[in-house]
Amino acid sequence: MGPEQWIGLAEAIGREIEKGVQGIVIGHGTDTMHHTAAILSFMVQDSPVPIVMVGSQRSSDRPSSDAALNLIHSVTTAAISDIAEVMVCMFGPTSDMYGLLHRGTRVRKMHSSYRSTFRTIGDIPIATVSRDKVTPIRDDYKRRRFDNDVKVNAVFDDRVAIVYYYPNMKPDMIDSLIDNGYKGIVIAGTGLGHVNKPLYPALKRAKEKGVAVYMTVQTLWGYVQMYVYDTGRDMMELGVIPAANMLPEVAYMKLGWAFGQTDDLEKVKEIMLTPIAGEITEREPSNGYLIYQGGLPEVEEFIKQYRK
């Protein structure tokens, strides 16, 4: 999957919605499904129907395959749910008790082999889904409508990159992107959104060359907070822009989509920092980090054993 496929997929979804379909299911490999879910959330806005992405961790010829049940759950969601957003539908717990519906901009593959690999990060899932019903966990989702109106803005500039900062990273990692004509860079920084001082000259050069640099956090949970330490404040003076609590891959997708619309850095910044599909939230719910890293019912059952 790449820009050509993302654009083609978004345009195909738009055509189907205009024809009057009542829901859409997209089969996708799991490794990059969260990338595609993010870009579709930006390219296809205000959908009147559910757009459900689904895959499987185990192939259908294995006894432990999750393929059939995931497909049943996703089709159920597309057919009867009133949640009109881009979602990923995969196993909730490791068992086949139910599936979870994750918002396209807040979901991430978090385990290499578990069937329950997809998790909502920085928030809580939208709903659970069984073979015959969808049960919302939250109520702030976009509702199904009975019209054919949808906004499709299927553009992407692939001259953007994502860099995972590590100790002893050399400035030539950033310089090489600048020299090769990249327009934007997303950094997954340490802690609250940091890199070490040896990278400062490269960051300064990026600003001078008109390359947009956005900071996210490797921790995935939490916000970029570059005002706390001198390091963060120094980087902001060098032109690095905090990207709130956008996940690194989501920020990368949104930056490519933003540059697909304009080369004006101020307009790109406005697009990047304006919430569109839940990629930036005002706060993170405490129960998201503490509880929703698995299935809620089994967590509650475990707690009951010790609650007197």
Secondary structure as UniProt FT lines:
FT   HELIX           3..19
FT   STRAND          24..27
FT   TURN            31..32
FT   HELIX           33..43
FT   STRAND          44..45
FT   STRAND          51..54
FT   TURN            60..61
FT   TURN            63..64
FT   HELIX           67..80
FT   STRAND          86..91
FT   STRAND          99..103
FT   TURN            104..105
FT   STRAND          107..109
FT   TURN            115..116
FT   STRAND          118..120
FT   STRAND          127..129
FT   STRAND          134..136
FT   STRAND          151..152
FT   STRAND          160..164
FT   TURN            167..168
FT   HELIX           172..179
FT   TURN            180..181
FT   STRAND          184..190
FT   TURN            191..193
FT   HELIX           197..199
FT   HELIX           200..208
FT   TURN            209..210
FT   STRAND          212..217
FT   TURN            218..219
FT   TURN            226..227
FT   HELIX           230..237
FT   TURN            238..239
FT   STRAND          240..242
FT   TURN            244..245
FT   HELIX           248..259
FT   TURN            260..261
FT   HELIX           265..273
FT   HELIX           286..290
FT   TURN            291..293
FT   HELIX           296..304
FT   TURN            305..306
//
